[in-house]
Amino acid sequence: MGQTQEQLQRWDECFDQEGWYPPFVPALDGVTSEEAVWKPEGEAVNSIWENVNHLLYYKEYYLQRMRGEEPDGKASSNDETFSSVEDGDEAWQKTVDRLKRVHGEIRNFLSGLSDSELNAPFRDRPLSGLIHSLIVHDAYHTGQIILLRKLRGSWPASRSFE
């Protein structure tokens, strides 16, 4: 298996294919807008929706960069990327759909690359390094989302790995 195919496999595993850890899409299955905006009382933590907005910002930003485009906007800080949320189930679903769409667009972009193109310099590192970082970033925030769901009792306390 070539490096591009291997990166695509990891890209899929972190998003919607079960592997060593729960992927992103199942972590959002059944989440309502009410649950998406919930935060534990008294805790300095981001909501599920804020985490999704954060992931969306970086995926859209880097997709535009990969395409050679100037990003639509640059956040003044990382905290700004956990932007405020809209209200209601329809707005929540649109946000989730937008993230799924941009994830698929990055996948399509990657699938058209050769291994040498994947290893070509991209800003301060090879493009493969950026993709790896995006995968790990997704896994990290998926874990945060699952923890929030566990705190609300909407995620199983234990899971089978078979």
N, C-alpha and C positions, 0 to 999 in steps of 0.2 A: 504494500500500500504506500503510495506517495505521500509526501508531507501535506499537500493540499487536501487530499482525501482524509487524512488523519485529522487535520484541523476541522474539516467539515463534520466528521463524526463527533468530535468533542463539542462543536458548536451545537449540534443537534441534541447531544446528551444533556447539556446544561439547560436546554430550553424545553424539550418535550419528549425526550426518550429516557425512560427509567434506566439508571445505572447505579453507581455506588451511592449516590445521594439523590434526593428527590429533585426533579427538574422544575423549572420555573412555571410552566403552564399548569401542571397539576396543583402547584402551590396556590394558584389563583382560582382554581375550579370551585364554583359555588360561593365565592366571596361577593357579598352584596356591597353596595356603596356605603351602607351604614358600618359594616365591618371594615371596609377599606379606609375609612377616616378615623377609626377608633385608635386611641392611644391609652396606655395604662395611666391611671391617675397619678399625678405628681412625678412622672418620669420624663426625663428629657430624651425622648425617642421619636423617631419618625414613624408615621402611619404607613400602612401598606400602600396607600395611594401615593404618598410622598415618595416612598421607595420606587414605585413604578415610574413616577415622573422623573426621578433621578436617573434611572436606567434609560429611560426614553431620551432624555437630554443627551447623554453621552453616545448612545447609538446613533441618533440623528446627526450629532456633531461629527463623529468620526466617519460615518457613511459619506457625508458631504466631502470631507477631507479626502477619503479614499477615491472618490470620483473626480478629484481635482477641483472641486467647487469651493467657494468661500462659504463657510457656515453662516446660516441665517442670523445667528447672534451668539455672543460669547457671554456666559455668565460671569459676573464679577467675582464670584466665590463659589466654592463647592456647595456651601450651605444654600445658596440661591437655587441650585439645581433640584433641591427637594421642595419644589414650588408648591404654593397653595393649591388646593383642589377645588373643583367645581362641586355642584350639588346634584345628587340624584343618580339613580341607577343607569339612566341613559348616558350621562356624561362619563360615568365610571366605565361602562362597556366601551364607549368610544376611545377612552384612554388605553384600555387593554387591547383593543383591536389595532390601535395605532402602533403600540409596541410590538405586537405580533407581526404587523406589516413591515416595520423597519427591520426587525430581526430577519425576516424572510428576504428583504432586499439586500441585506449584508450577506446572507447566505448565497444568494444568486450572484452577487459580485464575486465572492470568494470562489464559487464553483467554476468561474471562467478563468481563473488564474492557474498558471503553471507553477511548479515548485519554485523555479527561479524567480518568478514574479512575486511569489509569496515571501521570498527571502530578500527581495530588493529593499533598499533603504526607504524608510517612511519616517520622515522627520528625524528623530534622534535614535531610531532603532529599525530593525527589519519589520516589515508589515506583520510577519508571523508573531512577533513579540506583542504587537498591539492586539492582535486577535486573541492571543493567549490571555492577555490582561483583561479583555472584555469577557472572556469565558469565566475566569476566576471572579471577576466583579459580579457577574450574574449569579454565580454560585453563592457568593458571600451574601448578597442581598436576598436571594431566595431563602437562605437560612434565617435571615431577620424576619422575613414575611412569615415563615413557618413558626418561628417563636411567637410572634404576635398572635397567630391563629391558635397556637397551643394555649396561650394565656386566656384566650376567649373560649376555649373548649371546642373549637371547630376543626381541630387537626388531631388525628389519633396520637395517643401518648407513645405508642410503639408501632413499628411497621415490620412486615416480613420482608426479608431480602431474597426470597426465592422466586 
